[in-house]
Amino acid sequence: MAAGSKFFFPEHFGYVILTGISSCCLNMWLAANVNRARRKFEVQLPIMYSQSSTEFNCIQRAHQNFLETWPQVIMLLFFSGMRYPRISAGFGVTWLLARVVYALGYYTGDPSKRNRGMFGLVPLLGLFGGAFAFACQELGWIKAL
């Protein structure tokens, strides 16, 4: 049990929590970039995409893509982190770095440059594997490593 907690969390689970908090910060940064782009390219709400600016659309898509994947990544992070907190936090941080690289590539206005951040699929698979293993261990199907 973590020191001072009424709940059971594995040792080092704080790293998982900090990674989750960091993902919130990344979301805020991506949203702020969309807001700046809205002013720059004069795309008013509630319009989602510009008819004339590919650059704005790329900035918007970088944030939208993050939002499309964020819920499952957070769920996998926290469940994987219940059994493997340090490696899960490492996978989570790597995924976040990949999302930054993905966004910066997309921000160039050339959508193909977003592919620089595709290395984020590797930690995503790691989190999936960790969460799956945790579930199987909880069901008694396999022994905890």
N, C-alpha and C positions, 0 to 999 in steps of 0.2 A: 504494500500500500504506500502511495506517495505520502511524504511527510505532511502532516497537517490536514489531510483530506479525509472526509467522512466516507468517501467512495473508494472503491478499489480501482486503482490504475496501476499498470505495471511501472516498474522503475524506468525512468527516462521518458515517460509518456509526455512530459512537458515539452519535449522537442516536437512531438506530433502536434500538440496544441499551438506552439509557436509557428509551425509550418502552416497550419490552418489559418492563423491570424495573418500571416504573410500573404496568403492567397487573397484575403480581403483587401489588403493594401494594394496588391496588383490589380484587382478589380477596380479600385478607386482611381488608380493611375490610368488604366485603359479608358474608363468613363470620362475622366478629365480631358484626355486627348481627343475623345469624340466631341466633347463640348467646345474645345478650342477650335477643332476643325469645322464645327457648325458655324461658328462666328466667321472664320476665315473664308469659308466657301459659301456662306449665306444660305445654309440649309436649315430652315426653321422647323421646329417640332410642330406637328407630329410626323413630318415626312422622314421616313427611315433612310432613303437613299436618294442621291442626287442624280438628276437626268443629265448633268453636264460635267461632273467631276469624278473621274475614276479615283483620284487620290483620296477624296472624302470617302468614297465607297469602300476603299481598301482599309482606311482607318476604322470605319464603322464595322466592317466584317471582322477585323482582328478582335474587337471587343465582343461582337456577337458570337464568334467561334469560341471564345473563352467561356462565355455564359452557357453555351450549349454543352460544354464538357465539364464545367466546374462541379455540378452536383454529384455526378458519379465519381469524380476524382476525390472529392471530400469524403464521400461515403467509404470508398476503398481505402483512403488514407487512415481514417479513424478505425475501421475494423482491422485492417492489416496492422496498424499501430498497437492494437490491444495485445498482440502476441510478439510483434517484431518492431518495437518503437523506434529504435535508432535507424535501422535500415529503411523503415517506412518513411521516416522524416527525411532521410537522404534521397529516397526516390521522389518524395514530394518537392523538395527543394530543387532537384534536377528538373522535374516537370515544370516548376515555376520559371526557372531559367530558360527552359525551352520555349515557354509562352512569351517571354520577353523577346527572345531572338525571333520567334515567329512574328510578333507584332512589329518589331523594327524592320524586318524584311518586308512585311506587307505595307508599312508606312512609306516605302519608297515609291509606291504607286505602280510597281510591277508585281502583280500577284504571284508570279512564279518564285519570287525571292522569299516568300513566306516559308517555303520548303526548307530553309536553313534551320527552322525550329522543329523539324520532324523528328529529331532525336528524342523528343518528348514522348514518343510512343514506347520507348524502352522502359522508362520508369513507370509508365502507366501499366504496362504488362506486369512489372514487378509488384505494383500495388494490387493488381488483380490477383496475382498468384498468392500474395500474402493474405489477402482477405479470404480467398477460397480455402487456403490451408487452415486458417483460423476457424472458419465455419465447419470444415470437416473434423477438425480436432474437437470442437465443442460438441459435435454430434457423436463423437466417439468412433468415427470411421477410420481415423488414423491417429497415431500417437503424436503428442507434441514433440517438436524437435528440440 
